[in-house]
C-alpha cells in the first residue's frame, strides 16, 4: 500500500508540473522549443492558429513529462529559469522519482538505472516504502511543490507586468 502511495505522490506531482508548464507556455508560446512541429494531419485538424499553438504546447508538455526527473530539471532550468536541482531537497526528491520507476517497472527490484542515478552500490534488494519514508516523501514533495508554485506565480506576475 505504501509503495503505491509513493507512486501516486509522484504521479500527482507530475500532474501539477504539467499544469505549470502548460500555463507558462500558453502565456509565452514564443518559449516553445523551436524544434517542436506539427504533422500535416495534425495541422489539418486545427481550425485556427490558436488551436495549432495549443496542439504544439500539448506536444511539448507531453514530451517533457515523458523524460526522467534529471531531464525535466534541465528543461525547467533552460525554459523556466528554475532548477529543482538547486533545492536542498533535490537528492531526496530525485531518489523518490527513481524509486517510483523501480517500483512500477521492475517489481521494486533495484536496477542499473537506479544504481547510476542515486549512487546505490549495495546488494540487489527489493525497495520498500516504510511509513517514515512515506511521511518524509510527502514533506519533500510539498516543499518542492511550494517553491515551484511560488516561482511560477512570480513569473506569471512579472509577465503580466511586462505586458506579455
Secondary structure as UniProt FT lines:
FT   HELIX           2..27
FT   HELIX           29..31
FT   TURN            34..35
FT   HELIX           40..44
FT   HELIX           49..65
FT   HELIX           69..75
FT   HELIX           76..80
FT   HELIX           84..86
FT   TURN            88..89
FT   HELIX           90..105
FT   TURN            107..108
FT   HELIX           112..118
FT   HELIX           131..161
FT   TURN            162..163
//
